[in-house]
Amino acid sequence: MALWAKSQTLTDDALRHMQSLYGHHFPIEVRHILAEWIEEQKWYDLDEEMSCAEDMARQILNEMIQLINQRSNGLSGDMFVYKLKLQEQALHLQEVYSNNPLELIRVVKKCLNTEKTLVEQCEQGGSLVLNGITAQAEKERQIAAKFDFLHKCTQETDSDLRNSQHEQETFILKYQDSAKVKAQLDQFEMEIQGTANAQKVEHYNQMKKRKEAMDKELGNLAQKILRLRLTLADKHNETFHHLSALQTQITDQELIDWKRQQQLAGNGASFDANLDLLQKWCEGLAEIISKNRQQIKKVELLRAQLPIEVPPPHIDLLPTLNTTITGLLSSLVTSTFIIEKQPPQVLKKESRFSATVRLLVGGQLNVHMNPPQVKATLISESQAKSLLKNDKNLKAEMSGDILNNQGTMEYQQPTGTLSVNFRNMVSLSVSVRSLSSI
């Protein structure tokens, strides 16, 4: 039975996992209508990291688009809408992959590999595998719930921040009115000095009472603004606590687990190299961190415009909040700069090899607008273990020399990945090593 036919028999979480593989970058309708042709192609004879495979990849892309158009032209009647959708998808694939057909090879191979793994697991493992898939799905639901909670917290603090800004703007307007009355009062006081005009004295007293009432209102409003600021700081502090915990789970547990599996794959263990879910989580963290960081910057600006001292026993949390959110962003960028494709563990002198470095939050943080230069070096086994643990004190010491080890990160819009492929590195002096990026 063909792979696609078996894939369609998947159920529950396994089926949902399979469906999640497909999207705008590779529509499931194309997978369905070209199922036989897709499974006949020699995808695994092509190395998407090698530029020499680009001509063959372009040939496959052109043939795929041609077949989609042929199949769509054969549809009519009730299939008219499906026909239009296929034609639109053919144009989209042409637009997306014409300048980088090797990316299509990577995408399709990933889909087929995952399909095959799901089918084999369900056939061989039965309920045990389904339980594993269910556990994974439950973990994903729990993480999704944590993201929903953090989004709600961020929306709430954003609303509170706007309210605080509104109250501050009101205070400033009232303060200006008070200043005008104060100037008028000072002027009027000079005019009535030495006069016995009862009418002017009465007017002066009324104006003085008005000024006192305005000062009292300003005092109350200042206290209200202070309470809003303290409450907002407490909410940000709570948000950052949950945000830090989720980031630790994703970068220090899930991402480390992926790195560990990658390491074991070098010894022949099975390994799902798909980073899409991890990237989705990391980008989610980057989005929430960025929004909260913008809020903290806005709080700093509002405080600079209207300084109000935080009285004892209250503690001014703003400096700590600023340090925390900046540290979370820095740690996230550092932790998500990973080696997506490792070179062979054993390299011979003057041998050629390839590797891929990827930044999981590059697209979300718009790093591709000013793409960084990356240099790859060889490190020792002990350094690799420290890197696996996200050791912040890791020293950048080279354990070998390689050529063609510098490149610029490139953004692939269809998949949202920011990476650099070192396709033609050459070892000059190496031993058993892992690759690190600096």
N, C-alpha and C positions, 0 to 999 in steps of 0.2 A: 504494500500500500504506500502511495506517495506521502511525503512528509506533510504536505498541506492537508491532505485528507485526514491524516492522523491528528493534526493540530485542531481540526474542526470538531474532534471528538472530546477534546479537553473540557473539563467542567469546573464550575465554581472559581476558586482563586487562581487555579492554573490557567483557566481560560481568560480571566481578567488580566493576568500577567501577560499572556500572549498578546491580547488586544492592545495593551499599553505600549507594546513595541512599535506600533505603527501610528503614523500621524502625518502632518504636513510634509515632513522630510521624506517619507516613503509611505504613501497611502495604502491602506489595507485592501482597497478595491483593486489596485494594481497587482498586489500580491495574489489576489484571488483570480483575476482574469488571466494573468500570465503565470499561473502556478507551475504548469508543466515546463514551460520554457525556462523559468527562473531556476528550477531544480536541475535542469540539464546543463546549466552553465558551469564552467570550471572556475568558480570563484576562488577556491583555495590555491589555485595555481598562480594567482596574482597577489603580489605583496604591495598593498596600498601605500607603504612607506617608501617604495622605490620608484623614482621618477621614470625609469625605463618601462614601467607597466602602464604609463599614461595613455599610450596609443591604443592598447588593447581595451583599457577601461572606456575610452571615448567610443570605440567601436561598439561595445556592449550597450552604452548609454543610447547611442543613435538607434541601435536595433530595438531596444526596449521602447523608445518613443514611437518608432515606426509601427511596432506590433500593437501598441496601445491604440494608435489611430486606426489601424486596420480593424481591430476588434470593435472599436466604438462605432465605426462606419457601418458595421454589420448589424447594429442595434436599431430598432424602430418601434413604433407603437407605444406600448406601455413603458418601454425602456428608454424613452426619449430623454427624460431627465438624467438617467444614469449615463446615457451617451454624452450629454453635455458636460457632466461632471468628469468623465474620463478624459475628454478632450481638454478640459481645463487643467487637469492634473498632468497631462502630457506637456502642455506649455510650461507649467510650473517646474517640472523636473528638468526640462531643457534650460530654463532660466537659471535654476539653482546650481546645476552640476556641469554646465557646459564649460565653465572656466576651471573646474576642479573635478573631473570625472572619477578620480581616485577616491574621493570622499563618498561617492555612491557605492563603490566596492566595499568600503568600510561599513557603511550603514547596512547594506544587504547582508553581509557576512555576520554582522552582529545579530540581526533579526533571525537568520537561519540557525545560527549557533544556539540562540536562546530557545527557539522553537524545538530544535532537536533535543536539547537538554530537558525541557519540560515533558516532551513525549516519552523519552527514555526513562525519566524518573517515575512518571506515572505508570508506565508499563512494568518496570522492574520493582519499584518500591511500594506500590500500592498505597495503602492507607498511611504508612509511615512517612512517605514522601509528601502526601497530601497534608498530613499533620505539620510537616516542616514548612510547607508553603503557607498553610493557615497561620502558623506562628509568625512567619515573616510578614504576612498581610496584617496581622494584629499589631505587630511592632510598627508597621507603616501607618496604621490608623492612629496609634497612640502619638506618634510624632506629628502627624497631621493635626491632631487635636491640640497639641502644644503650640503649634504654629498658629492655629485659629485663636487660641487664648492670647498669644502675644500680639497678634494683629488687633484684637479687640482692646487690649491694654494700650497699644500705641495710638489707636483711634481716640480712646478716652483721654489720654494725656494731650493729644493734639487739640481736642475740644476744650479741655481745661486751659491750655495755653492761649487759645484764641479768646477765651473768656477773660483771662488775666490781662491780656493785651487790651481788650475793650475797656476794662476797669481802669487800666493805667492811662489810656487815652482820655477817658472821662476825667480822671484826676488832673491831668495836665491842663485840660480846658478849664476846669474849675479853678485851678491854681492861677491861671492867667487872669481869670475874672477877679480873683481875690487880689492879685497884684494891682490890677487897675483900680479897685476900690481903695486899696492901701495908698496908692499914689494920690487919689482924689481926697482921701481923708487927711493925708499929710498937708496937702495944699490948702484944704478948708481950715485945718487947725491953725495954720499961719494967718489966715484971713480973719479969724475970730479972736485972735489974741488982743486983749485990751479993749474988746467991744462988749457992750452990755445988751446987744441985740438978742432978745430972747428967742426970736424965730430962728436965727442962725444957730444959736446954741442948741436948740431942740433938733434942728436938722443934723447938726454934727453928732449929737448923741444917738440919733436913729441910724446914722451911717456907721457909727462905731459898733452898735449892736449887730448890725448886718454883717460887718467884718468879723465880729466874734463868732456869729453863727456860721459863716463861711469857713472860718478856721476850724471850728468844731467838726463841721462836715468833712473837711479835708483830712482831719485827724482820723475820723472814723473810716474814711475811704482808704487811707494809708494802711490802717490796721487790717482792713479787708483784703487789700492787695497782698500784705505780708502773709496772711493766713492762706490765701490762694497759692502763693509761692511755696510755702512750707508743705502744703498738701500735695502740690505738684511734684515737689522734690521727693516726697515719700513714695508717691506712685511710680516715679521714674526709678527709684531705688528698688522697689519691688519688681518692676519689669526687668531691670538689669539682672536681678538675682535669678529669675526664671530663664532669661535669655542666656546667661552664662552657663546655667545647668544644661540647657538644650545644646548649646555649642559644644560643651564638654562631651556630651553623649555622641554627637555626630562626628566631631573631629578626633576625639581621644578614644572612642570606642568603635564606631562604625568605620571610619576612615582607616584607623589603625588595623582593624580586622581585615579590611581590603588589602592593605599593604602586606599583612602577614600571609594572606592567601596568595598574593602575588609572589612572595618570597618562596613559599612552598611549591608553587607551580614550577619554579626553576628546578625542582627535584622530581618533577613528573606528576604532581598532584593536579587534579582538575581545578579549573579556575574560571570564574565568570568575570571577565575583565570589564564588563559594562559599568560605566561610571555615571550614567544618566541620572539615576535616582540620587546618588550622592551629590551630584552637581545641583540637582533641583533643591535639595536640602540646604546646601551651602549657599546657593543664591538666595534662598529664602531668608537665611540668617543675615546675609549681606544687606538685603532690602530692609529688614527690620532695624538692623544696626544703623544704617544710613539715615532712616527716618528719625530715629531717636537721637542720633548725633545732631541732626539739623535742629531738632527741638531744643537740645541743650544749648546750641549756638544762639538760638533765638532767645532763650531765657537769659543768657549772658548779655545779649544786646539790650533787652528790656531792663535788666538790672543796671546796666551802665547808664541808660537814659534816666532812670529814676532809682537812685540808690536808697535802699531802706535797710538799716542795720538789723541783723538777726539777733534778738536779745536772748540772754540766758533764760532758761536752761536749754533752749533750742540749739541745735547744731546745724550750721550751714553745710548742707550736703553737696552743694553745687561743685566745688573743686574735686571732690571724690567722684561724683557722677561723671564729670568731664574726663577724668583719668581712666575711669572704668570703661566707658564706651569707646574711648580711643584705643585702649588696650585690647578690647574685644575685637575691634576691626583689624588691628595690627596682627593679632594672633590668628585670626581667621585667614587673612591673606597668606601668612607664613605657612599655616598648616595645610592649606589647599593648593600649594604650589608643589606638585607631585610628579613623579616619574611614571607616566602612563604605560610606557613600554620599555622594559629593561633590556639591556644587551645580554648576550650569553654570559653565564657566570664565569666561564673560562675563556679567556681571550689569548690568542697566539700573537706573537710579535708580528707587526705589519699586516695583521688581518683587518678586514673591513667589516664594520657592523653598523647597526642603526639603533636609534632610541627616540622616544617621544616624551617631551615635557609639557605639562598642561597646568593651567591655572583655572581652578573650578569656579572662581568668582569673577573671572576676567570680564565676561560679558555684562554681568550685573553692575559692576563698578566702572564700566566704560573704559577699562584699561586699554582696549584695542584702539581707542582714539589717539593714544600715544604709545604704540606697542613697544614693550621693553626688549632690550637685547639680553640674550641668555647665553651663559657659558657653561658647558658641561665638563665635569672633571671626574676622575676615578678616585674612589675613596676606599679605605680599608674595611674589613669585615666589622671591626669594633665601631667604626664610624657609622656604618650602615645600621647597626643595631641601635645606636643612639638616635639616628635619623628616624628609625621606625617608631621610636617612642616620642617623637617630636621634641627631642632634647634641645632646649633653648641655648645651652652652653656648648653646642657642637662647634668645634674648630674646623675651619675650612683648610684642610691639609691634603694636598694631592698625593696619590699613591701610584701615579703613573702618568705618562704623557700621551696625548692623542692629538691628531690633526682634524681639521674641519669641525671643531667643537664649539663654534659660535654661530648664533642665528637670531633672527627676529621673530617674535611670536606673531602668529597670524590668526585672524578671527574667521571662523566658518559660520556664516549666518544661518544656514539650514539647521545645524545642530547646536548652535550657540556655544561652540567650543573655542577657547583661546589656547593655542598650543604652538609648539615649534617641533618640527621633525628634523632630527639629525640623521640624514640618510646615508651619508658617505664618510663616516668617521673612520679613522685608521689608527690602530694602536701602535705605539712606538716602543713603550716599555711598560708591561702590565703583568699582573698575576691574577689570582682569583679575586674579583672585585665586584662591587655594585656601583651603579652610576648615581651621582648626585648632581643637582643643579645649583648654581650659585648666582 
